[in-house]
Amino acid sequence: MHSQLITVEQAQEKLLSQLSVCVQSESCSLRVASWRVLSEDIVSRIESPPANLSMMDGYALATGIDSSSDQIFKVTQRIPAGSTSTEPLKTGQAARIFTGAMLPEGADTVVMQEMTHNETTDSIRVNIPIKLKQHIRYKGEEIQVGQTLLKAGSRLSPAAIGLCASVGIAQLPVYRTLSVALLVTGSELIEPGNPLASGQIYNSNLYLLESLLRAHGFNVVSMGVVADTLTDTVSRLRDAADFDAIISTGGVSVGEEDHVRNAVTQLGHIDSWRVRMKPGKPFTFGRVFETPFFGLPGNPVAAFTCFHLFALPALRRLQGLPDMAVQAEPVTADFEFAVGDRREYLRARLITQLGQRVAQIYPNQGSAVLASTVWAEGFIQVQEGTTIKPGDRVAFIPFSQFRQ
């Protein structure tokens, strides 16, 4: 166990340096690909559009030049979407055309139907100045053959899936979804819905972390509450090692009832890091057999903070996702707060005062006050030894930064 405090950045670097993607690639159809992670680049095998297409219902014209005066065109054909023309347009001719239909050879512009009127049964007058190339989607202007559409490591959003469908790709190479075994320690924990006996508290950590993991697209397997015995802890960790990663809360201190550290050591190895931060100074990383193990603090807000700063980047690395680019934004403080010898992550929200973004913090910043995470929109990161006064500029990290 390391007694020296290390910085958040040092802990993150030490953690990620020991991890790499651990899930294999598989193929899945577009229908079940939502939010999966690509294991290979997606490259288009076709051009898009595959031909010159009309963007409007109207008339395709063969004009040859721009014109500022009314013109009459002879209508020689009609082209619905999905049809093709075998008859080229000659100068002065028009084709009735519909949105998405392929332009005939010789057409150099499209005018909307509203900008024309019938002169005879087979001719139209264009009432507006004519500009070449308007209202046309040209072949290959959006996507070229061989163009990389999506990079490996990308999450497949609905828009990304639609893009793949638009170039005819039906199966996608994706990583298998990471499976995470979740267990919490503490004989005092009781399930919500049951009456509390003396000395008991409700098990919030299990539901907090289970929801966080699912929200980030991981498969979660709850191993339940681990009783404060070494035998039970070893048994649960042995079962949890069948999954891709293990997360636990609590039980990594040196007290007589804290058995996680000894259990992990029996089954693999463990590093306990004391991070210069608050809440969440104790963070543990190790392996149960070969399965990565992440030990979060037992207090809910400390677990919440360490999950975002350490466990989430690590799980993303295991899943094959790119590293997060979390960036703080400068805002003005509307509070006073003195920080001791550890960097603090204050739960905060932003309001607007006189057109300026101003940060407020939750009144009670205790590491067990889970209500602060519901009220807040992000963390205010304050370096150690700093006193913040109203009007000072501070670093705000929105929770949305972690949803990349």
JOGIKA-V152357 format. One line per field, one symbol per residue. ss: DSSP state (h for helix, s for strand, l for the rest). A space follows every 10 residues. Layout:
ss->???
This chain:
ss->llllsslhhh hhhhhhllll llllsssssh hhllllssll lssllllsll llsslllsss slllllslll sssssssssl llllllllll llssssslll lsllllllss sshhhsssss llssssllls lllllsslll llsllllsss llllsllhhh hhhhhhllll ssssslllss ssssslllss llllllllll sslhhhhhhh hhhhhlllss sssssslllh hhhhhhhhhh llllsssssl lllllllllh hhhhhhhsss ssssslssll lsssssssll sssssslllh hhhhhhhhhh hhhhhhhhhl llllllllss ssslllssll llssssssss sssllsssss slllllllll hhhhhllsss ssllllssll llsssssshh hhll
